[in-house]
Amino acid sequence: MADKSRDISVVVVGGSYAGAAAARKLADLSKKGYPGLKVTLVDEKSHYFHAIGFPKSLVDGKYASKSFLPFSAFFEAGTQHQFVNSRLHAVTDAHHLELENGQQLYFDYLVLATGGKAPGPINVSATGKDDGLAEIERLRTGLENADSVLVIGGGAVGVEVTGFVAAAFPQKKVTLVHSGKRLLPANFREGVSNGAVAKLGQLGVNVVLNERIELPEDFGHAAHIGPQVLSGASGAEYSSDVQILAVGFKVNSAFLEPLEAKLGSLLHIEDGPGFIRVRPTLQLDSDAFPNIFVPGDANDLPMTAKYGFKAEMQGGTTAANIKKLIDSGFDQAFVRSQQQQRSSSVEVPPLSKWSDMLDAILVPIGPDLGVAQMLKVALGCSGIGNFIVRQLKTKDFMLWMRKGYFPNKQQIN
Ligand SMILES: Cc1cc2nc3c(=O)[nH]c(=O)nc-3n(C[C@H](O)[C@H](O)[C@H](O)COP(=O)(O)OP(=O)(O)OC[C@H]3O[C@@H](n4cnc5c(N)ncnc54)[C@H](O)[C@@H]3O)c2cc1C
C-alpha cells in the first residue's frame, strides 16, 4: 500500500461543471487522509459563469449578477490548494504545463476540463464579472430596442432562450428557426418536442422547422444587434432586428500540440468541433499519458453527453479514478519509469468507466412553462411538465447547487 501522506500535485484546468466537480472532490480528499494532496485550479476566467441560467440572465440583470462566482472563493482560506487565473498555453510533457502568464506547473495528475465554446452571445466570452455583465447587458438592451428577434437553432439552449425572450417581451415578434424536423435533441421523445412547439406557440413564438438559415461567411461568432435579412435554404427570407445564434460548438485542443508532436499522432479529432479523444475511463486516449484526464464537453463522448450535469458526473468519475491511482502508488512508479524512460511498463490499476445511463432533460420555456423527460417519461404538452420544470429548475436554474462549490461565502454576493 502506497504512503497516502506523500506530496501529490493535481492540476485541474477549467473550473466549470466538470473541473469544479473534480477539483472539489480531490481537495476534500486532502482532509480525509491525503494531507499532501495539493490541488491547483487554473482558469482563464476570474469568475465561474453559470451558463445553464443564461436564458434567465438575459432578461434579468439581478440574476445575471449572481451568476458570476469568483474562483478566488473556490478553496477555503489557509489550505494548500490554490486558484491560478491564467490560460493554459501548452502541456509540454507527462508532468509539466505552461500557462500564458509564463508560469510552469508540475503535475502528477492533470485534469483537462476545458470544455468548449458555444457561439456568442450564449457563451459569455468575457473573462471577468464586469465585462461579462456588460456583454449580457448589451444584448438585453438590443432586445429592448428591437421589434423582432430571430433565434437560430432549436436545441435545448435555443428553445430556452426563445421562451425567455418571448415571455419577457410579449409585444415583440419572435421567430425560432431550426434545421431539424423537431425541436430539442433527437434522443428525447417526440412528445417533448411537440410540447415545446405548443408552449412556444402559447408565448406567440413563430417556430419554423426543417429550415436551415444560410449564415454569411462573416457572420462571426456573436449576437447581432441591428436589422438583417437572412435567407433560409427554402428560399424564405427572415428579417429581424436582433439575431441570436444557438448553433455551433468548438473545442480547443491546441495546448496538446507538444504531446501530439512527441507521439507523432493526434490526440484530438480533426473534424467537427475538434473533440479530444478519451478512453471510457476518461483518460486521454494514449498509453503515454495515463495520468491525464479529460472530463466534460471537451472529450469525444457522444453529443448526448454534452450537458452540465453529465460533465459534473464525469468530473466525479475522474476524481475517483485519480484516487485509485494514488492509492496504488501509480504516480511514484510513473515518475520512476519516466526517469528511466520506460513509461509503457507501468501498470495502471483497473479504473472506473464512465457510462451515460441517464437521459433526462428539463427545459424551461419562459418563467411559467416547460417540458421535460425523466426516466423515459415525456412531459410535453401537459400542465404537469410546467409544474415540474418550475419546481426543479426555473426558479434559479440550479444556481444554488453551484454555490455549494464555493465555500468562501464572504466573497460571494
Ligand atoms: C446557454 C447554455 C445553457 C445550457 N443549459 C444547460 C442546462 O440547462 N443543463 C445542462 O445540463 N447543460 C446545459 N448547458 C450545457 C453545459 O453548460 C455544458 O455541458 C457544460 O458547461 C460543460 O461543462 P465543462 O465543465 O465540460 O466545460 P465548460 O463549461 O465549457 O467550462 C470550461 C472551463 O474551462 C475554462 N478554460 C477553457 N480553456 C481554457 C484554457 N486554455 N485555460 C484555462 N482555462 C480554460 C473556461 O474558462 C471554463 O471555465 C448549457 C449551455 C449553454 C451555453
The ligand as an SDF file (V2000), in Angstrom:
LIG
                    3D

 53 58  0  0  0  0  0  0  0  0999 V2000
  -26.7340   28.9010  -22.6820 C   0  0  0  0  0  0  0  0  0  0  0  0
  -26.4760   27.4800  -22.2390 C   0  0  0  0  0  0  0  0  0  0  0  0
  -27.4340   26.8020  -21.4950 C   0  0  0  0  0  0  0  0  0  0  0  0
  -27.2020   25.4980  -21.0650 C   0  0  0  0  0  0  0  0  0  0  0  0
  -28.1490   24.8580  -20.3170 N   0  0  0  0  0  0  0  0  0  0  0  0
  -27.8890   23.6400  -19.8150 C   0  0  0  0  0  0  0  0  0  0  0  0
  -28.8170   23.0070  -18.9350 C   0  0  0  0  0  0  0  0  0  0  0  0
  -29.8800   23.5390  -18.6550 O   0  0  0  0  0  0  0  0  0  0  0  0
  -28.4830   21.8090  -18.4000 N   0  0  0  0  0  0  0  0  0  0  0  0
  -27.2950   21.1960  -18.6880 C   0  0  0  0  0  0  0  0  0  0  0  0
  -27.0370   20.0990  -18.1410 O   0  0  0  0  0  0  0  0  0  0  0  0
  -26.3960   21.7550  -19.5300 N   0  0  0  0  0  0  0  0  0  0  0  0
  -26.6600   22.9600  -20.1070 C   0  0  0  0  0  0  0  0  0  0  0  0
  -25.7670   23.5520  -20.9470 N   0  0  0  0  0  0  0  0  0  0  0  0
  -24.5570   22.8120  -21.3180 C   0  0  0  0  0  0  0  0  0  0  0  0
  -23.4960   22.9930  -20.2430 C   0  0  0  0  0  0  0  0  0  0  0  0
  -23.3200   24.3490  -19.9650 O   0  0  0  0  0  0  0  0  0  0  0  0
  -22.2020   22.3450  -20.7140 C   0  0  0  0  0  0  0  0  0  0  0  0
  -22.4120   20.9900  -20.9940 O   0  0  0  0  0  0  0  0  0  0  0  0
  -21.1540   22.4910  -19.6100 C   0  0  0  0  0  0  0  0  0  0  0  0
  -20.8410   23.8610  -19.4560 O   0  0  0  0  0  0  0  0  0  0  0  0
  -19.8870   21.7200  -19.9100 C   0  0  0  0  0  0  0  0  0  0  0  0
  -19.0610   21.8560  -18.8010 O   0  0  0  0  0  0  0  0  0  0  0  0
  -17.4710   21.6820  -18.8600 P   0  0  0  0  0  0  0  0  0  0  0  0
  -17.0000   21.8090  -17.4590 O   0  0  0  0  0  0  0  0  0  0  0  0
  -17.1140   20.4680  -19.6240 O   0  0  0  0  0  0  0  0  0  0  0  0
  -16.9300   22.8980  -19.7440 O   0  0  0  0  0  0  0  0  0  0  0  0
  -17.2370   24.4420  -19.7710 P   0  0  0  0  0  0  0  0  0  0  0  0
  -18.4670   24.7850  -19.0350 O   0  0  0  0  0  0  0  0  0  0  0  0
  -17.1500   24.8220  -21.2030 O   0  0  0  0  0  0  0  0  0  0  0  0
  -16.0510   25.0910  -18.9620 O   0  0  0  0  0  0  0  0  0  0  0  0
  -14.7270   25.1060  -19.3910 C   0  0  0  0  0  0  0  0  0  0  0  0
  -13.9280   25.9560  -18.4210 C   0  0  0  0  0  0  0  0  0  0  0  0
  -12.5610   25.8840  -18.8180 O   0  0  0  0  0  0  0  0  0  0  0  0
  -12.0020   27.1740  -18.9090 C   0  0  0  0  0  0  0  0  0  0  0  0
  -10.9830   27.0990  -19.9560 N   0  0  0  0  0  0  0  0  0  0  0  0
  -11.1600   26.7260  -21.2470 C   0  0  0  0  0  0  0  0  0  0  0  0
   -9.9930   26.7100  -21.8990 N   0  0  0  0  0  0  0  0  0  0  0  0
   -9.0500   27.0900  -21.0110 C   0  0  0  0  0  0  0  0  0  0  0  0
   -7.6380   27.2500  -21.0760 C   0  0  0  0  0  0  0  0  0  0  0  0
   -6.9590   27.0130  -22.2140 N   0  0  0  0  0  0  0  0  0  0  0  0
   -7.0030   27.6590  -19.9800 N   0  0  0  0  0  0  0  0  0  0  0  0
   -7.6690   27.9030  -18.8110 C   0  0  0  0  0  0  0  0  0  0  0  0
   -8.9980   27.7540  -18.6900 N   0  0  0  0  0  0  0  0  0  0  0  0
   -9.6780   27.3410  -19.7700 C   0  0  0  0  0  0  0  0  0  0  0  0
  -13.1720   28.0810  -19.2420 C   0  0  0  0  0  0  0  0  0  0  0  0
  -12.9250   29.4250  -18.8430 O   0  0  0  0  0  0  0  0  0  0  0  0
  -14.3040   27.4390  -18.4570 C   0  0  0  0  0  0  0  0  0  0  0  0
  -14.3680   27.9390  -17.1330 O   0  0  0  0  0  0  0  0  0  0  0  0
  -25.9970   24.8580  -21.4070 C   0  0  0  0  0  0  0  0  0  0  0  0
  -25.0220   25.5420  -22.1650 C   0  0  0  0  0  0  0  0  0  0  0  0
  -25.2600   26.8410  -22.5920 C   0  0  0  0  0  0  0  0  0  0  0  0
  -24.1970   27.5570  -23.4030 C   0  0  0  0  0  0  0  0  0  0  0  0
  1  2  1  0
  2  3  1  0
  2 52  2  0
  3  4  2  0
  4  5  1  0
  4 50  1  0
  5  6  2  0
  6  7  1  0
  6 13  1  0
  7  8  2  0
  7  9  1  0
  9 10  1  0
 10 11  2  0
 10 12  1  0
 12 13  2  0
 13 14  1  0
 14 15  1  0
 14 50  1  0
 15 16  1  0
 16 17  1  0
 16 18  1  0
 18 19  1  0
 18 20  1  0
 20 21  1  0
 20 22  1  0
 22 23  1  0
 23 24  1  0
 24 25  2  0
 24 26  1  0
 24 27  1  0
 27 28  1  0
 28 29  2  0
 28 30  1  0
 28 31  1  0
 31 32  1  0
 32 33  1  0
 33 34  1  0
 33 48  1  0
 34 35  1  0
 35 36  1  0
 35 46  1  0
 36 37  1  0
 36 45  1  0
 37 38  2  0
 38 39  1  0
 39 40  1  0
 39 45  2  0
 40 41  1  0
 40 42  2  0
 42 43  1  0
 43 44  2  0
 44 45  1  0
 46 47  1  0
 46 48  1  0
 48 49  1  0
 50 51  2  0
 51 52  1  0
 52 53  1  0
M  END
$$$$
